[in-house]
Amino acid sequence: MKAGGIVFIAGAVATLATMAPLLLDIDPFPSYAWAVCMLMGVGFAISAAGVLRSAAAQRTAARASQAQAQAQAQV
């Protein structure tokens, strides 16, 4: 999730830098600069995948703990 946050922040900074020429009435950046703005979406996807993976791991651990508690209760 940390990597996703870093990539998202890099994309956000690139977006602000790319939008500045539109507001300051100067020459716009080349098209590859606009492509760097897509890092916001990539960073969000990386973070979302990390959250889902963490939730799945916690769910698996909870099920294993519950199964172990039930097994001890039967003994």
C-alpha positions in Angstrom: 0.0 0.0 0.0 2.9 2.3 0.6 4.2 2.0 -2.9 0.7 2.8 -4.2 0.6 5.9 -2.1 4.0 7.0 -3.4 3.0 6.4 -7.0 -0.3 8.2 -6.4 1.5 11.3 -5.0 3.9 11.3 -7.9 0.9 11.3 -10.3 -0.8 14.1 -8.3 2.3 16.3 -8.4 2.6 15.6 -12.2 -1.1 16.6 -12.6 -0.6 19.8 -10.8 2.6 20.6 -12.8 0.8 19.7 -16.1 -2.2 21.9 -15.3 -0.1 24.9 -14.3 0.5 26.0 -17.9 -3.2 26.1 -18.5 -3.8 28.4 -15.6 -0.6 30.5 -16.1 -1.1 31.0 -19.8 2.3 29.6 -20.9 3.2 27.0 -23.4 1.8 23.5 -22.5 3.9 20.5 -21.7 4.4 17.8 -24.3 2.1 14.8 -24.4 4.3 12.5 -22.4 3.9 14.8 -19.5 0.2 14.2 -19.6 0.9 10.4 -19.6 2.7 10.8 -16.3 -0.5 12.1 -14.8 -1.9 8.5 -15.2 0.3 7.5 -12.3 -2.5 8.7 -10.0 -4.8 6.0 -11.3 -2.0 3.4 -11.2 -1.1 4.3 -7.7 -4.8 4.1 -6.6 -5.0 0.6 -8.2 -1.9 -0.6 -6.5 -3.2 0.7 -3.1 -6.6 -0.9 -3.7 -5.0 -4.3 -4.5 -2.9 -4.0 -1.3 -6.0 -3.3 0.8 -7.9 -6.3 -0.8 -4.9 -8.6 -0.3 -4.5 -7.5 3.3 -8.3 -8.1 4.0 -8.1 -11.5 2.4 -5.1 -12.4 4.6 -6.9 -11.2 7.8 -10.0 -13.2 6.8 -8.0 -16.3 6.3 -6.3 -15.9 9.7 -9.6 -15.3 11.4 -11.1 -18.5 9.9 -8.0 -20.5 10.9 -8.2 -19.1 14.5 -12.0 -19.9 14.6 -11.4 -23.5 13.4 -8.7 -24.0 16.0 -10.9 -22.7 18.8 -13.7 -25.1 17.7 -11.3 -28.0 17.6 -10.1 -27.2 21.2 -13.7 -26.9 22.4 -14.5 -30.4 21.2 -11.7 -32.0 23.1 
